[in-house]
């Protein structure tokens, strides 16, 4: 999957994502939850470029100085800092001298940079690099290249939903404050009564875009037909019947400002 966006400047933004199977990653269950979510739902290998700035995410690879020929990696570019031999390189943002790896000495694995441990999670690292893009770039144009400013205002929020460029930026209760609703452990992610067809695919895609990166138990409602979707304990997003009662504190409206 790949997209290119014109930012109204001399620099072109490119985003390419290559999915791979979690089963292809040894000890996948030992990785932090946010990385497991990223692989299962969003993608695998990722490259993001804007002018000279670049972000690379690769399949975790064991750090080996001899194979890397010093501090250079064939896919990541210049690796910054020193890592222990059991570190798994996973992401790099060379223009910020920022390399991220997983430390295998802990379960789940912890994120580290070239100067030791970091409080920054994998998804926080990736998200921070996207902040270097022009403001609201992801919502400047639709996938067909139509500027969102040309979309009629009454339809814009629905188009944003379809495009999946409307992630939630608010705060939800922690697991300590509000555990995952027990009912979500009992329901199948692929519910036998779930809607089918093209409209259902559009709504499911929009729900995943709205709930991306959020905790299990978060749920939302589509702006089209009042269908409900929730994040299940394993991180997958699935349809749930409307009569399932989930906590209001975990509700995510279909757009901000509601």
N, C-alpha and C positions, 0 to 999 in steps of 0.2 A: 504494500500500500504506500502511495506517495502523493504528496500535494505540494504545489508551489504557489506562493502568494506574492503579489506585488505590493510593496509597502508604500508606493507613491514616492520612492526615492531611487537612487542609483543602485541600491542593494536589493537583490532578490532573496526571498526567504524560501528555503527548501525544507521539507519534512518528509522523511521516508521511514517506514516501519516495516519490519519483516517479522512475521509471527513464527514462533516455533513451539513445539510440544513440550509442556512441563516434564513429561517423562524422559525427555532428552537431557535433562539437567540432573546429574547425580545428587542424591540426598536433597531433593527439592524441598522436602518437608522441613529441613533444617534452616531454610532461609527465612528472613523476617517476613511477617505477614504482608507488609506493603509491597515487597518485591514479588511474592507469590501472586498477589492480586494483579500487579502490573503484567506479569507473564500470562496469567490465565485470562485476563480480560482485555488488556490494552495492546500488548505487543511483546516483542522480544528484542531483536536488534533495532536500534533507532539511531538516526542521524538527523541533526537539526543544524542548519546553516543560515547565517545572516551576515553577508559581507565577510569579514575575516573571522567572525565568531563562529564557533562550532561546538556542538555537543555530540558525543558518541556514547552509545550504550551497546555493549556486546554480551554474548553469552559468557557467563563467569569463567574466567581462565586463570589457572594457577600461575602466580607470579614466579618467574624464573629469570634471573638476571642474564644468564647465558643465552637463553632463547630470545630474550628481548634485545640482545646486543646493546647492553648498557641501559639507557633510559628511553629507548625508542621502541614503540610497538607498532606493528604493521597496520592495525585497525584503529588504535586509539591515538596515534601520534605520540607526541612527547609525554612520557609519564613523569609526573612531578612527585618528588619525595622518595623515601625508601620504605619498602614494605617487607614484612617477614615472609619467609618462603612458603608458608601455608596460607598466604593471603590470596583471595580470588579477585582479580581485577574485573571491574564491571562497567565503569563509566569514566569519562574524561571530558574536561572543558579546558583545553590547552591555553586559550587566551586569558583565562583566569588562573592559570597554573594550578588547576584543581583536578585531582584524580581521586576516584572513589573505589574502594575495594571492600570485600567482606572478610571478616576475621573468623576463621573456622574453629578457633579455640573455645568459642562459646556456643551454646545452643539456646535459643536460635542464634545464628550468626549475627554479629554486630557490624555496623558500618565503620570504616576507618579511612583516613586519608593518609597522605605520605608523611605526616608528622604525628601520627598516633591516632587515638580514638577521637571521634567526632560525635556531637550530639545530633547532627543532621541525619535524618533518615534518608533512605534511597529516594523515595518520592519527593521529599523536600529538596534534595539535590537537583533532581530533574526539573522540578517546578521552578527552582530559582534561576535556572538557565533560560527558561521560557520568558522570565521577566525582562530579559535583555532585549526581547523583541519589541517592535513598536507597539505602543499602547493599543489594546483591543484588536491586534492584528488578526487573531483567529476568527473574529467576527466581522472583518472588513468586507469579505466577499463570501458568497455561497460556493458550494462545490462546483457549480456551473459557471462560476466567474462573475455572477451578478452582484454588484455592490449592495450591501444590506441597506444602504441609504436609499436605494431604488425600490426596495420592497415596501409596499404600502404598510403604513404604521399599524393598521388593524390586524395585519397578517404576520408582522415581523416576529412576534414572540413564538408563533407556531412554526415558522420557518427555522428559527433558531433551535427549536426543539428537534425538528427533523434533522438538522445539520449536526446536532450534538455538540454545539459550541456554547453551552450555557451551564457550565459546572457551578455547583453551589459553593459559596465562599463564606458561609456562616459557621457557627459553632454548634456542635451537638454534644449531649451529655457523654461522659466517659463510661467505660464498662463498669467501673466501680459505682458510678452514680446511677446507671440504668443498664442492667445486663441485657443481653440479647433476648428478645421475647421468646419464651419456650415454644410457642406455636411454630416458629420458623424451623425448629429442629424436627418437627413432625411433618411438615409439608414438603413435597418434592419440588425441586427447582423447576423441572419441566412438568407443570401441573397438567393432568389429563384434560381438564376443562379449559385450558388456556386458549385465548383467541388465536386464530390461524389466519394466514393470508398476508397480502402485502401491507395492509394497514397495521396489522399486528406487528410486522417486522419493523415498520417505521416507528411505532410507539415504543417497542422494546429498545430500539437503537437510541431513541431520545431519552428514555429512562436511564440507560447506562451512562449516557453523556451527563445527565443531571446528577447522578449519584456517584460518579467516578471519584475514587479516593476517599469515600466516606466509610464509616464503620458499619459492620453488620447490624441489621435492625433498622437502619434508615430506610424510609419509604417515601414514595411520591405518587402523584396522580397525573395522568396525561391531560393536556389541555383540550384534547379532542372529544374524548368519550368517557372520561371518568374511570378509566382502567387503572388499577393499582399495581405498583411494582415495588419490590423490596430487595434489600441486600441480604442474602442468606448467610448462615454461619460460615460457609466455605468461601464467601466473597463473591459468589455468582449473583447476578441480578435476575429475578424471575417474577412472573405474573402471580398475583395472589387474588383470591376471591374478594369481592367488595365487603362481604360480611365478616372478614377477619379483622379483629379489633387490635390495632397496633398503637403504641403510646404516641400521643400527640407531640411529645417532646422530641420524637425522632422523625417527625414529618418534615419533608422538604417540599415547599411549594414549587410549582412547575417553572416559576421565574422569580427573580428577586423583586422585592418591593411590594409583595402581596401580604 
